[in-house]
Amino acid sequence: MAVTNDLERVMTPVATRRRSQPLSLLLWRIAGYGALVIAVVTIGLPVYWTVMAAFKTSREIYSLPVTWWPANPTLNNFPAAWEVSAICSLLPQ
């Protein structure tokens, strides 16, 4: 009977076999993924806001309630930022 069980175990595809893990390991894994999700949101949200704010007007950036997507996307902020940086580079330090 032991030979049959070993043979069945070898013949069973690896994907269908389950290793029993202790509950504490599962909880640590869930906590780790939760921490990663929090880190991604904490880092990603300001990056997303910066990219979206580049395409908003100044009025829309400071409006309440906050809009997460520009209502009227514009590219006017890019030349304005370039001009300001050029002027600031000419100022004495």
PyMOL Python script that loads the backbone (N, CA, C, O; Angstrom):
from pymol import cmd

cmd.read_pdbstr("""\
ATOM      1  N   MET A   1       0.815  -1.185   0.000  1.00  0.00           N
ATOM      2  CA  MET A   1       0.000   0.000   0.000  1.00  0.00           C
ATOM      3  C   MET A   1       0.866   1.259   0.000  1.00  0.00           C
ATOM      4  O   MET A   1       0.489   2.258  -0.612  1.00  0.00           O
ATOM      5  N   ALA A   2       2.003   1.231   0.664  1.00  0.00           N
ATOM      6  CA  ALA A   2       2.900   2.375   0.676  1.00  0.00           C
ATOM      7  C   ALA A   2       3.460   2.640  -0.708  1.00  0.00           C
ATOM      8  O   ALA A   2       3.671   3.793  -1.083  1.00  0.00           O
ATOM      9  N   VAL A   3       3.701   1.589  -1.465  1.00  0.00           N
ATOM     10  CA  VAL A   3       4.229   1.739  -2.826  1.00  0.00           C
ATOM     11  C   VAL A   3       3.190   2.447  -3.697  1.00  0.00           C
ATOM     12  O   VAL A   3       3.552   3.311  -4.495  1.00  0.00           O
ATOM     13  N   THR A   4       1.935   2.106  -3.562  1.00  0.00           N
ATOM     14  CA  THR A   4       0.878   2.729  -4.348  1.00  0.00           C
ATOM     15  C   THR A   4       0.767   4.208  -4.028  1.00  0.00           C
ATOM     16  O   THR A   4       0.648   5.028  -4.938  1.00  0.00           O
ATOM     17  N   ASN A   5       0.806   4.561  -2.753  1.00  0.00           N
ATOM     18  CA  ASN A   5       0.718   5.970  -2.374  1.00  0.00           C
ATOM     19  C   ASN A   5       1.910   6.764  -2.897  1.00  0.00           C
ATOM     20  O   ASN A   5       1.748   7.895  -3.356  1.00  0.00           O
ATOM     21  N   ASP A   6       3.108   6.180  -2.831  1.00  0.00           N
ATOM     22  CA  ASP A   6       4.288   6.856  -3.366  1.00  0.00           C
ATOM     23  C   ASP A   6       4.163   7.031  -4.874  1.00  0.00           C
ATOM     24  O   ASP A   6       4.519   8.076  -5.419  1.00  0.00           O
ATOM     25  N   LEU A   7       3.655   6.001  -5.539  1.00  0.00           N
ATOM     26  CA  LEU A   7       3.486   6.073  -6.977  1.00  0.00           C
ATOM     27  C   LEU A   7       2.447   7.127  -7.348  1.00  0.00           C
ATOM     28  O   LEU A   7       2.641   7.886  -8.297  1.00  0.00           O
ATOM     29  N   GLU A   8       1.355   7.173  -6.608  1.00  0.00           N
ATOM     30  CA  GLU A   8       0.333   8.190  -6.858  1.00  0.00           C
ATOM     31  C   GLU A   8       0.892   9.591  -6.622  1.00  0.00           C
ATOM     32  O   GLU A   8       0.578  10.523  -7.363  1.00  0.00           O
ATOM     33  N   ARG A   9       1.712   9.734  -5.599  1.00  0.00           N
ATOM     34  CA  ARG A   9       2.303  11.034  -5.288  1.00  0.00           C
ATOM     35  C   ARG A   9       3.230  11.482  -6.407  1.00  0.00           C
ATOM     36  O   ARG A   9       3.233  12.658  -6.772  1.00  0.00           O
ATOM     37  N   VAL A  10       4.008  10.571  -6.949  1.00  0.00           N
ATOM     38  CA  VAL A  10       4.927  10.907  -8.035  1.00  0.00           C
ATOM     39  C   VAL A  10       4.148  11.226  -9.303  1.00  0.00           C
ATOM     40  O   VAL A  10       4.555  12.100 -10.068  1.00  0.00           O
ATOM     41  N   MET A  11       3.050  10.543  -9.538  1.00  0.00           N
ATOM     42  CA  MET A  11       2.275  10.735 -10.754  1.00  0.00           C
ATOM     43  C   MET A  11       1.395  11.988 -10.695  1.00  0.00           C
ATOM     44  O   MET A  11       0.963  12.492 -11.731  1.00  0.00           O
ATOM     45  N   THR A  12       1.132  12.486  -9.493  1.00  0.00           N
ATOM     46  CA  THR A  12       0.293  13.675  -9.358  1.00  0.00           C
ATOM     47  C   THR A  12       1.068  14.893  -9.844  1.00  0.00           C
ATOM     48  O   THR A  12       2.215  15.088  -9.440  1.00  0.00           O
ATOM     49  N   PRO A  13       0.468  15.719 -10.702  1.00  0.00           N
ATOM     50  CA  PRO A  13       1.164  16.921 -11.162  1.00  0.00           C
ATOM     51  C   PRO A  13       1.535  17.835 -10.000  1.00  0.00           C
ATOM     52  O   PRO A  13       0.826  17.910  -8.997  1.00  0.00           O
ATOM     53  N   VAL A  14       2.645  18.519 -10.156  1.00  0.00           N
ATOM     54  CA  VAL A  14       3.154  19.370  -9.082  1.00  0.00           C
ATOM     55  C   VAL A  14       2.177  20.490  -8.763  1.00  0.00           C
ATOM     56  O   VAL A  14       2.049  20.888  -7.606  1.00  0.00           O
ATOM     57  N   ALA A  15       1.494  20.997  -9.767  1.00  0.00           N
ATOM     58  CA  ALA A  15       0.576  22.115  -9.559  1.00  0.00           C
ATOM     59  C   ALA A  15      -0.592  21.731  -8.661  1.00  0.00           C
ATOM     60  O   ALA A  15      -1.146  22.588  -7.972  1.00  0.00           O
ATOM     61  N   THR A  16      -0.976  20.456  -8.657  1.00  0.00           N
ATOM     62  CA  THR A  16      -2.114  20.056  -7.846  1.00  0.00           C
ATOM     63  C   THR A  16      -1.712  19.661  -6.437  1.00  0.00           C
ATOM     64  O   THR A  16      -2.567  19.570  -5.556  1.00  0.00           O
ATOM     65  N   ARG A  17      -0.419  19.424  -6.207  1.00  0.00           N
ATOM     66  CA  ARG A  17       0.029  19.084  -4.858  1.00  0.00           C
ATOM     67  C   ARG A  17       0.052  20.327  -4.005  1.00  0.00           C
ATOM     68  O   ARG A  17       0.429  21.398  -4.482  1.00  0.00           O
ATOM     69  N   ARG A  18      -0.333  20.210  -2.788  1.00  0.00           N
ATOM     70  CA  ARG A  18      -0.302  21.326  -1.856  1.00  0.00           C
ATOM     71  C   ARG A  18       0.575  20.979  -0.685  1.00  0.00           C
ATOM     72  O   ARG A  18       0.474  19.907  -0.090  1.00  0.00           O
ATOM     73  N   ARG A  19       1.447  21.926  -0.370  1.00  0.00           N
ATOM     74  CA  ARG A  19       2.235  21.755   0.841  1.00  0.00           C
ATOM     75  C   ARG A  19       1.506  22.487   1.952  1.00  0.00           C
ATOM     76  O   ARG A  19       1.089  23.633   1.784  1.00  0.00           O
ATOM     77  N   SER A  20       1.361  21.843   3.046  1.00  0.00           N
ATOM     78  CA  SER A  20       0.699  22.514   4.153  1.00  0.00           C
ATOM     79  C   SER A  20       1.701  23.461   4.811  1.00  0.00           C
ATOM     80  O   SER A  20       2.805  23.064   5.184  1.00  0.00           O
ATOM     81  N   GLN A  21       1.293  24.708   4.944  1.00  0.00           N
ATOM     82  CA  GLN A  21       2.147  25.711   5.563  1.00  0.00           C
ATOM     83  C   GLN A  21       1.557  26.070   6.916  1.00  0.00           C
ATOM     84  O   GLN A  21       0.340  26.049   7.100  1.00  0.00           O
ATOM     85  N   PRO A  22       2.418  26.397   7.849  1.00  0.00           N
ATOM     86  CA  PRO A  22       1.892  26.818   9.134  1.00  0.00           C
ATOM     87  C   PRO A  22       1.120  28.128   8.990  1.00  0.00           C
ATOM     88  O   PRO A  22       1.414  28.949   8.121  1.00  0.00           O
ATOM     89  N   LEU A  23       0.149  28.301   9.841  1.00  0.00           N
ATOM     90  CA  LEU A  23      -0.694  29.497   9.799  1.00  0.00           C
ATOM     91  C   LEU A  23       0.122  30.762  10.019  1.00  0.00           C
ATOM     92  O   LEU A  23      -0.174  31.796   9.421  1.00  0.00           O
ATOM     93  N   SER A  24       1.132  30.698  10.859  1.00  0.00           N
ATOM     94  CA  SER A  24       1.943  31.881  11.130  1.00  0.00           C
ATOM     95  C   SER A  24       2.687  32.335   9.866  1.00  0.00           C
ATOM     96  O   SER A  24       2.830  33.534   9.627  1.00  0.00           O
ATOM     97  N   LEU A  25       3.157  31.381   9.060  1.00  0.00           N
ATOM     98  CA  LEU A  25       3.836  31.740   7.813  1.00  0.00           C
ATOM     99  C   LEU A  25       2.868  32.407   6.851  1.00  0.00           C
ATOM    100  O   LEU A  25       3.230  33.369   6.174  1.00  0.00           O
ATOM    101  N   LEU A  26       1.650  31.908   6.786  1.00  0.00           N
ATOM    102  CA  LEU A  26       0.635  32.508   5.934  1.00  0.00           C
ATOM    103  C   LEU A  26       0.311  33.928   6.387  1.00  0.00           C
ATOM    104  O   LEU A  26       0.175  34.824   5.555  1.00  0.00           O
ATOM    105  N   LEU A  27       0.186  34.141   7.688  1.00  0.00           N
ATOM    106  CA  LEU A  27      -0.111  35.474   8.212  1.00  0.00           C
ATOM    107  C   LEU A  27       1.036  36.443   7.939  1.00  0.00           C
ATOM    108  O   LEU A  27       0.795  37.605   7.613  1.00  0.00           O
ATOM    109  N   TRP A  28       2.288  35.978   8.069  1.00  0.00           N
ATOM    110  CA  TRP A  28       3.436  36.835   7.762  1.00  0.00           C
ATOM    111  C   TRP A  28       3.454  37.195   6.280  1.00  0.00           C
ATOM    112  O   TRP A  28       3.776  38.325   5.912  1.00  0.00           O
ATOM    113  N   ARG A  29       3.111  36.242   5.446  1.00  0.00           N
ATOM    114  CA  ARG A  29       3.083  36.508   4.002  1.00  0.00           C
ATOM    115  C   ARG A  29       2.005  37.538   3.662  1.00  0.00           C
ATOM    116  O   ARG A  29       2.241  38.440   2.858  1.00  0.00           O
ATOM    117  N   ILE A  30       0.830  37.409   4.266  1.00  0.00           N
ATOM    118  CA  ILE A  30      -0.252  38.374   4.052  1.00  0.00           C
ATOM    119  C   ILE A  30       0.161  39.748   4.561  1.00  0.00           C
ATOM    120  O   ILE A  30      -0.098  40.753   3.900  1.00  0.00           O
ATOM    121  N   ALA A  31       0.799  39.807   5.725  1.00  0.00           N
ATOM    122  CA  ALA A  31       1.265  41.083   6.272  1.00  0.00           C
ATOM    123  C   ALA A  31       2.327  41.705   5.362  1.00  0.00           C
ATOM    124  O   ALA A  31       2.347  42.922   5.176  1.00  0.00           O
ATOM    125  N   GLY A  32       3.197  40.886   4.802  1.00  0.00           N
ATOM    126  CA  GLY A  32       4.219  41.392   3.887  1.00  0.00           C
ATOM    127  C   GLY A  32       3.610  41.986   2.637  1.00  0.00           C
ATOM    128  O   GLY A  32       4.016  43.064   2.203  1.00  0.00           O
ATOM    129  N   TYR A  33       2.642  41.299   2.050  1.00  0.00           N
ATOM    130  CA  TYR A  33       1.968  41.837   0.868  1.00  0.00           C
ATOM    131  C   TYR A  33       1.198  43.104   1.216  1.00  0.00           C
ATOM    132  O   TYR A  33       1.157  44.043   0.421  1.00  0.00           O
ATOM    133  N   GLY A  34       0.588  43.138   2.393  1.00  0.00           N
ATOM    134  CA  GLY A  34      -0.113  44.351   2.820  1.00  0.00           C
ATOM    135  C   GLY A  34       0.835  45.527   2.952  1.00  0.00           C
ATOM    136  O   GLY A  34       0.509  46.644   2.549  1.00  0.00           O
ATOM    137  N   ALA A  35       2.022  45.278   3.524  1.00  0.00           N
ATOM    138  CA  ALA A  35       3.022  46.334   3.659  1.00  0.00           C
ATOM    139  C   ALA A  35       3.495  46.809   2.287  1.00  0.00           C
ATOM    140  O   ALA A  35       3.721  48.003   2.090  1.00  0.00           O
ATOM    141  N   LEU A  36       3.645  45.889   1.343  1.00  0.00           N
ATOM    142  CA  LEU A  36       4.040  46.275  -0.013  1.00  0.00           C
ATOM    143  C   LEU A  36       2.968  47.122  -0.684  1.00  0.00           C
ATOM    144  O   LEU A  36       3.288  48.093  -1.369  1.00  0.00           O
ATOM    145  N   VAL A  37       1.720  46.774  -0.499  1.00  0.00           N
ATOM    146  CA  VAL A  37       0.628  47.561  -1.083  1.00  0.00           C
ATOM    147  C   VAL A  37       0.631  48.969  -0.502  1.00  0.00           C
ATOM    148  O   VAL A  37       0.477  49.945  -1.237  1.00  0.00           O
ATOM    149  N   ILE A  38       0.806  49.081   0.818  1.00  0.00           N
ATOM    150  CA  ILE A  38       0.849  50.392   1.458  1.00  0.00           C
ATOM    151  C   ILE A  38       2.033  51.204   0.941  1.00  0.00           C
ATOM    152  O   ILE A  38       1.900  52.403   0.695  1.00  0.00           O
ATOM    153  N   ALA A  39       3.189  50.564   0.776  1.00  0.00           N
ATOM    154  CA  ALA A  39       4.371  51.264   0.271  1.00  0.00           C
ATOM    155  C   ALA A  39       4.166  51.742  -1.163  1.00  0.00           C
ATOM    156  O   ALA A  39       4.551  52.859  -1.507  1.00  0.00           O
ATOM    157  N   VAL A  40       3.564  50.906  -1.995  1.00  0.00           N
ATOM    158  CA  VAL A  40       3.327  51.289  -3.390  1.00  0.00           C
ATOM    159  C   VAL A  40       2.358  52.468  -3.460  1.00  0.00           C
ATOM    160  O   VAL A  40       2.565  53.390  -4.249  1.00  0.00           O
ATOM    161  N   VAL A  41       1.314  52.448  -2.655  1.00  0.00           N
ATOM    162  CA  VAL A  41       0.357  53.558  -2.653  1.00  0.00           C
ATOM    163  C   VAL A  41       1.024  54.819  -2.117  1.00  0.00           C
ATOM    164  O   VAL A  41       0.827  55.902  -2.667  1.00  0.00           O
ATOM    165  N   THR A  42       1.815  54.690  -1.045  1.00  0.00           N
ATOM    166  CA  THR A  42       2.484  55.846  -0.453  1.00  0.00           C
ATOM    167  C   THR A  42       3.461  56.484  -1.426  1.00  0.00           C
ATOM    168  O   THR A  42       3.568  57.709  -1.478  1.00  0.00           O
ATOM    169  N   ILE A  43       4.163  55.689  -2.185  1.00  0.00           N
ATOM    170  CA  ILE A  43       5.128  56.213  -3.144  1.00  0.00           C
ATOM    171  C   ILE A  43       4.446  56.581  -4.466  1.00  0.00           C
ATOM    172  O   ILE A  43       4.797  57.586  -5.083  1.00  0.00           O
ATOM    173  N   GLY A  44       3.506  55.800  -4.888  1.00  0.00           N
ATOM    174  CA  GLY A  44       2.890  55.998  -6.196  1.00  0.00           C
ATOM    175  C   GLY A  44       1.907  57.146  -6.274  1.00  0.00           C
ATOM    176  O   GLY A  44       1.792  57.785  -7.320  1.00  0.00           O
ATOM    177  N   LEU A  45       1.194  57.424  -5.192  1.00  0.00           N
ATOM    178  CA  LEU A  45       0.186  58.482  -5.222  1.00  0.00           C
ATOM    179  C   LEU A  45       0.796  59.861  -5.474  1.00  0.00           C
ATOM    180  O   LEU A  45       0.266  60.591  -6.312  1.00  0.00           O
ATOM    181  N   PRO A  46       1.879  60.263  -4.798  1.00  0.00           N
ATOM    182  CA  PRO A  46       2.477  61.562  -5.133  1.00  0.00           C
ATOM    183  C   PRO A  46       3.044  61.624  -6.553  1.00  0.00           C
ATOM    184  O   PRO A  46       2.989  62.671  -7.198  1.00  0.00           O
ATOM    185  N   VAL A  47       3.582  60.521  -7.035  1.00  0.00           N
ATOM    186  CA  VAL A  47       4.092  60.495  -8.415  1.00  0.00           C
ATOM    187  C   VAL A  47       2.933  60.672  -9.389  1.00  0.00           C
ATOM    188  O   VAL A  47       3.037  61.436 -10.348  1.00  0.00           O
ATOM    189  N   TYR A  48       1.843  59.975  -9.148  1.00  0.00           N
ATOM    190  CA  TYR A  48       0.655  60.105  -9.994  1.00  0.00           C
ATOM    191  C   TYR A  48       0.133  61.539  -9.959  1.00  0.00           C
ATOM    192  O   TYR A  48      -0.194  62.105 -11.003  1.00  0.00           O
ATOM    193  N   TRP A  49       0.052  62.133  -8.760  1.00  0.00           N
ATOM    194  CA  TRP A  49      -0.445  63.503  -8.621  1.00  0.00           C
ATOM    195  C   TRP A  49       0.449  64.480  -9.380  1.00  0.00           C
ATOM    196  O   TRP A  49      -0.056  65.393 -10.034  1.00  0.00           O
ATOM    197  N   THR A  50       1.764  64.306  -9.306  1.00  0.00           N
ATOM    198  CA  THR A  50       2.695  65.195  -9.997  1.00  0.00           C
ATOM    199  C   THR A  50       2.510  65.114 -11.506  1.00  0.00           C
ATOM    200  O   THR A  50       2.493  66.138 -12.189  1.00  0.00           O
ATOM    201  N   VAL A  51       2.372  63.914 -12.019  1.00  0.00           N
ATOM    202  CA  VAL A  51       2.193  63.749 -13.462  1.00  0.00           C
ATOM    203  C   VAL A  51       0.856  64.343 -13.904  1.00  0.00           C
ATOM    204  O   VAL A  51       0.795  65.023 -14.928  1.00  0.00           O
ATOM    205  N   MET A  52      -0.197  64.100 -13.159  1.00  0.00           N
ATOM    206  CA  MET A  52      -1.498  64.645 -13.524  1.00  0.00           C
ATOM    207  C   MET A  52      -1.534  66.162 -13.369  1.00  0.00           C
ATOM    208  O   MET A  52      -2.174  66.848 -14.167  1.00  0.00           O
ATOM    209  N   ALA A  53      -0.857  66.693 -12.355  1.00  0.00           N
ATOM    210  CA  ALA A  53      -0.840  68.147 -12.147  1.00  0.00           C
ATOM    211  C   ALA A  53      -0.093  68.858 -13.264  1.00  0.00           C
ATOM    212  O   ALA A  53      -0.358  70.031 -13.527  1.00  0.00           O
ATOM    213  N   ALA A  54       0.821  68.185 -13.918  1.00  0.00           N
ATOM    214  CA  ALA A  54       1.544  68.792 -15.041  1.00  0.00           C
ATOM    215  C   ALA A  54       0.601  69.108 -16.192  1.00  0.00           C
ATOM    216  O   ALA A  54       0.893  69.992 -16.997  1.00  0.00           O
ATOM    217  N   PHE A  55      -0.506  68.416 -16.284  1.00  0.00           N
ATOM    218  CA  PHE A  55      -1.454  68.629 -17.380  1.00  0.00           C
ATOM    219  C   PHE A  55      -2.686  69.419 -16.953  1.00  0.00           C
ATOM    220  O   PHE A  55      -3.625  69.558 -17.738  1.00  0.00           O
ATOM    221  N   LYS A  56      -2.705  69.943 -15.716  1.00  0.00           N
ATOM    222  CA  LYS A  56      -3.830  70.729 -15.221  1.00  0.00           C
ATOM    223  C   LYS A  56      -3.489  72.208 -15.239  1.00  0.00           C
ATOM    224  O   LYS A  56      -2.319  72.589 -15.262  1.00  0.00           O
ATOM    225  N   THR A  57      -4.524  73.036 -15.227  1.00  0.00           N
ATOM    226  CA  THR A  57      -4.309  74.468 -15.051  1.00  0.00           C
ATOM    227  C   THR A  57      -4.069  74.737 -13.567  1.00  0.00           C
ATOM    228  O   THR A  57      -4.397  73.905 -12.721  1.00  0.00           O
ATOM    229  N   SER A  58      -3.496  75.899 -13.255  1.00  0.00           N
ATOM    230  CA  SER A  58      -3.242  76.236 -11.848  1.00  0.00           C
ATOM    231  C   SER A  58      -4.530  76.259 -11.050  1.00  0.00           C
ATOM    232  O   SER A  58      -4.563  75.812  -9.904  1.00  0.00           O
ATOM    233  N   ARG A  59      -5.578  76.769 -11.643  1.00  0.00           N
ATOM    234  CA  ARG A  59      -6.870  76.829 -10.951  1.00  0.00           C
ATOM    235  C   ARG A  59      -7.379  75.429 -10.607  1.00  0.00           C
ATOM    236  O   ARG A  59      -7.918  75.204  -9.523  1.00  0.00           O
ATOM    237  N   GLU A  60      -7.205  74.507 -11.525  1.00  0.00           N
ATOM    238  CA  GLU A  60      -7.681  73.140 -11.295  1.00  0.00           C
ATOM    239  C   GLU A  60      -6.832  72.412 -10.248  1.00  0.00           C
ATOM    240  O   GLU A  60      -7.350  71.576  -9.508  1.00  0.00           O
ATOM    241  N   ILE A  61      -5.551  72.718 -10.183  1.00  0.00           N
ATOM    242  CA  ILE A  61      -4.675  72.075  -9.201  1.00  0.00           C
ATOM    243  C   ILE A  61      -5.117  72.410  -7.782  1.00  0.00           C
ATOM    244  O   ILE A  61      -5.138  71.545  -6.907  1.00  0.00           O
ATOM    245  N   TYR A  62      -5.474  73.683  -7.561  1.00  0.00           N
ATOM    246  CA  TYR A  62      -5.812  74.139  -6.210  1.00  0.00           C
ATOM    247  C   TYR A  62      -7.301  74.104  -5.913  1.00  0.00           C
ATOM    248  O   TYR A  62      -7.723  74.596  -4.867  1.00  0.00           O
ATOM    249  N   SER A  63      -8.101  73.544  -6.790  1.00  0.00           N
ATOM    250  CA  SER A  63      -9.542  73.507  -6.558  1.00  0.00           C
ATOM    251  C   SER A  63      -9.917  72.391  -5.586  1.00  0.00           C
ATOM    252  O   SER A  63      -9.235  71.371  -5.484  1.00  0.00           O
ATOM    253  N   LEU A  64     -11.002  72.611  -4.891  1.00  0.00           N
ATOM    254  CA  LEU A  64     -11.580  71.595  -4.006  1.00  0.00           C
ATOM    255  C   LEU A  64     -12.983  71.314  -4.486  1.00  0.00           C
ATOM    256  O   LEU A  64     -13.680  72.270  -4.829  1.00  0.00           O
ATOM    257  N   PRO A  65     -13.443  70.119  -4.538  1.00  0.00           N
ATOM    258  CA  PRO A  65     -12.772  68.870  -4.212  1.00  0.00           C
ATOM    259  C   PRO A  65     -11.685  68.541  -5.242  1.00  0.00           C
ATOM    260  O   PRO A  65     -11.701  69.025  -6.374  1.00  0.00           O
ATOM    261  N   VAL A  66     -10.764  67.719  -4.817  1.00  0.00           N
ATOM    262  CA  VAL A  66      -9.622  67.353  -5.635  1.00  0.00           C
ATOM    263  C   VAL A  66     -10.096  66.549  -6.847  1.00  0.00           C
ATOM    264  O   VAL A  66     -10.934  65.655  -6.727  1.00  0.00           O
ATOM    265  N   THR A  67      -9.549  66.879  -8.003  1.00  0.00           N
ATOM    266  CA  THR A  67      -9.819  66.081  -9.203  1.00  0.00           C
ATOM    267  C   THR A  67      -8.569  65.259  -9.503  1.00  0.00           C
ATOM    268  O   THR A  67      -7.462  65.795  -9.544  1.00  0.00           O
ATOM    269  N   TRP A  68      -8.749  63.987  -9.708  1.00  0.00           N
ATOM    270  CA  TRP A  68      -7.610  63.094  -9.917  1.00  0.00           C
ATOM    271  C   TRP A  68      -7.247  62.952 -11.381  1.00  0.00           C
ATOM    272  O   TRP A  68      -6.227  62.349 -11.715  1.00  0.00           O
ATOM    273  N   TRP A  69      -8.077  63.503 -12.262  1.00  0.00           N
ATOM    274  CA  TRP A  69      -7.814  63.460 -13.695  1.00  0.00           C
ATOM    275  C   TRP A  69      -8.105  64.857 -14.243  1.00  0.00           C
ATOM    276  O   TRP A  69      -9.134  65.436 -13.898  1.00  0.00           O
ATOM    277  N   PRO A  70      -7.242  65.409 -15.074  1.00  0.00           N
ATOM    278  CA  PRO A  70      -7.475  66.764 -15.585  1.00  0.00           C
ATOM    279  C   PRO A  70      -8.747  66.847 -16.428  1.00  0.00           C
ATOM    280  O   PRO A  70      -8.986  66.010 -17.299  1.00  0.00           O
ATOM    281  N   ALA A  71      -9.561  67.872 -16.156  1.00  0.00           N
ATOM    282  CA  ALA A  71     -10.801  68.048 -16.916  1.00  0.00           C
ATOM    283  C   ALA A  71     -10.478  68.497 -18.340  1.00  0.00           C
ATOM    284  O   ALA A  71     -11.046  67.987 -19.306  1.00  0.00           O
ATOM    285  N   ASN A  72      -9.565  69.451 -18.457  1.00  0.00           N
ATOM    286  CA  ASN A  72      -9.128  69.953 -19.767  1.00  0.00           C
ATOM    287  C   ASN A  72      -7.607  69.867 -19.821  1.00  0.00           C
ATOM    288  O   ASN A  72      -6.932  70.839 -19.483  1.00  0.00           O
ATOM    289  N   PRO A  73      -7.057  68.743 -20.231  1.00  0.00           N
ATOM    290  CA  PRO A  73      -5.595  68.615 -20.248  1.00  0.00           C
ATOM    291  C   PRO A  73      -4.945  69.683 -21.126  1.00  0.00           C
ATOM    292  O   PRO A  73      -5.433  69.996 -22.212  1.00  0.00           O
ATOM    293  N   THR A  74      -3.838  70.232 -20.634  1.00  0.00           N
ATOM    294  CA  THR A  74      -3.124  71.274 -21.356  1.00  0.00           C
ATOM    295  C   THR A  74      -1.622  71.011 -21.288  1.00  0.00           C
ATOM    296  O   THR A  74      -1.130  70.402 -20.338  1.00  0.00           O
ATOM    297  N   LEU A  75      -0.913  71.472 -22.290  1.00  0.00           N
ATOM    298  CA  LEU A  75       0.538  71.359 -22.315  1.00  0.00           C
ATOM    299  C   LEU A  75       1.210  72.696 -22.013  1.00  0.00           C
ATOM    300  O   LEU A  75       2.430  72.806 -22.130  1.00  0.00           O
ATOM    301  N   ASN A  76       0.443  73.707 -21.630  1.00  0.00           N
ATOM    302  CA  ASN A  76       0.978  75.053 -21.389  1.00  0.00           C
ATOM    303  C   ASN A  76       1.929  75.103 -20.195  1.00  0.00           C
ATOM    304  O   ASN A  76       2.751  76.016 -20.114  1.00  0.00           O
ATOM    305  N   ASN A  77       1.844  74.174 -19.290  1.00  0.00           N
ATOM    306  CA  ASN A  77       2.713  74.203 -18.109  1.00  0.00           C
ATOM    307  C   ASN A  77       4.167  73.897 -18.457  1.00  0.00           C
ATOM    308  O   ASN A  77       5.072  74.358 -17.761  1.00  0.00           O
ATOM    309  N   PHE A  78       4.404  73.144 -19.497  1.00  0.00           N
ATOM    310  CA  PHE A  78       5.768  72.741 -19.840  1.00  0.00           C
ATOM    311  C   PHE A  78       6.616  73.910 -20.336  1.00  0.00           C
ATOM    312  O   PHE A  78       7.733  74.080 -19.848  1.00  0.00           O
ATOM    313  N   PRO A  79       6.139  74.727 -21.285  1.00  0.00           N
ATOM    314  CA  PRO A  79       6.948  75.888 -21.670  1.00  0.00           C
ATOM    315  C   PRO A  79       7.100  76.892 -20.526  1.00  0.00           C
ATOM    316  O   PRO A  79       8.147  77.526 -20.396  1.00  0.00           O
ATOM    317  N   ALA A  80       6.068  77.041 -19.703  1.00  0.00           N
ATOM    318  CA  ALA A  80       6.150  77.972 -18.569  1.00  0.00           C
ATOM    319  C   ALA A  80       7.215  77.510 -17.580  1.00  0.00           C
ATOM    320  O   ALA A  80       7.972  78.335 -17.067  1.00  0.00           O
ATOM    321  N   ALA A  81       7.289  76.228 -17.307  1.00  0.00           N
ATOM    322  CA  ALA A  81       8.309  75.709 -16.388  1.00  0.00           C
ATOM    323  C   ALA A  81       9.703  75.888 -16.984  1.00  0.00           C
ATOM    324  O   ALA A  81      10.654  76.183 -16.260  1.00  0.00           O
ATOM    325  N   TRP A  82       9.826  75.717 -18.269  1.00  0.00           N
ATOM    326  CA  TRP A  82      11.116  75.891 -18.948  1.00  0.00           C
ATOM    327  C   TRP A  82      11.577  77.344 -18.843  1.00  0.00           C
ATOM    328  O   TRP A  82      12.751  77.606 -18.584  1.00  0.00           O
ATOM    329  N   GLU A  83      10.660  78.281 -19.043  1.00  0.00           N
ATOM    330  CA  GLU A  83      11.001  79.711 -18.960  1.00  0.00           C
ATOM    331  C   GLU A  83      11.403  80.088 -17.543  1.00  0.00           C
ATOM    332  O   GLU A  83      12.380  80.814 -17.359  1.00  0.00           O
ATOM    333  N   VAL A  84      10.682  79.618 -16.544  1.00  0.00           N
ATOM    334  CA  VAL A  84      11.006  79.934 -15.157  1.00  0.00           C
ATOM    335  C   VAL A  84      12.366  79.361 -14.787  1.00  0.00           C
ATOM    336  O   VAL A  84      13.149  80.023 -14.106  1.00  0.00           O
ATOM    337  N   SER A  85      12.655  78.157 -15.218  1.00  0.00           N
ATOM    338  CA  SER A  85      13.953  77.565 -14.892  1.00  0.00           C
ATOM    339  C   SER A  85      15.083  78.311 -15.593  1.00  0.00           C
ATOM    340  O   SER A  85      16.175  78.438 -15.038  1.00  0.00           O
ATOM    341  N   ALA A  86      14.838  78.805 -16.801  1.00  0.00           N
ATOM    342  CA  ALA A  86      15.855  79.574 -17.505  1.00  0.00           C
ATOM    343  C   ALA A  86      16.107  80.894 -16.807  1.00  0.00           C
ATOM    344  O   ALA A  86      17.259  81.311 -16.686  1.00  0.00           O
ATOM    345  N   ILE A  87      15.076  81.557 -16.349  1.00  0.00           N
ATOM    346  CA  ILE A  87      15.229  82.830 -15.631  1.00  0.00           C
ATOM    347  C   ILE A  87      15.946  82.610 -14.305  1.00  0.00           C
ATOM    348  O   ILE A  87      16.825  83.389 -13.936  1.00  0.00           O
ATOM    349  N   CYS A  88      15.572  81.545 -13.585  1.00  0.00           N
ATOM    350  CA  CYS A  88      16.210  81.275 -12.291  1.00  0.00           C
ATOM    351  C   CYS A  88      17.681  80.916 -12.443  1.00  0.00           C
ATOM    352  O   CYS A  88      18.470  81.177 -11.535  1.00  0.00           O
ATOM    353  N   SER A  89      18.062  80.334 -13.550  1.00  0.00           N
ATOM    354  CA  SER A  89      19.461  79.988 -13.745  1.00  0.00           C
ATOM    355  C   SER A  89      20.321  81.226 -14.009  1.00  0.00           C
ATOM    356  O   SER A  89      21.538  81.180 -13.829  1.00  0.00           O
ATOM    357  N   LEU A  90      19.705  82.326 -14.433  1.00  0.00           N
ATOM    358  CA  LEU A  90      20.430  83.564 -14.688  1.00  0.00           C
ATOM    359  C   LEU A  90      20.612  84.414 -13.436  1.00  0.00           C
ATOM    360  O   LEU A  90      21.451  85.316 -13.415  1.00  0.00           O
ATOM    361  N   LEU A  91      19.834  84.135 -12.393  1.00  0.00           N
ATOM    362  CA  LEU A  91      19.933  84.919 -11.162  1.00  0.00           C
ATOM    363  C   LEU A  91      21.233  84.620 -10.436  1.00  0.00           C
ATOM    364  O   LEU A  91      21.705  83.483 -10.455  1.00  0.00           O
ATOM    365  N   PRO A  92      21.824  85.635  -9.792  1.00  0.00           N
ATOM    366  CA  PRO A  92      23.064  85.378  -9.032  1.00  0.00           C
ATOM    367  C   PRO A  92      22.772  84.507  -7.821  1.00  0.00           C
ATOM    368  O   PRO A  92      21.707  84.608  -7.213  1.00  0.00           O
ATOM    369  N   GLN A  93      23.708  83.668  -7.483  1.00  0.00           N
ATOM    370  CA  GLN A  93      23.541  82.762  -6.344  1.00  0.00           C
ATOM    371  C   GLN A  93      23.898  83.413  -5.049  1.00  0.00           C
ATOM    372  O   GLN A  93      23.811  82.782  -3.995  1.00  0.00           O
TER     373      GLN A  93
END
""", "prot")
cmd.dss("prot")
cmd.show_as("cartoon", "prot")
cmd.util.cbc("prot")
cmd.orient("prot")
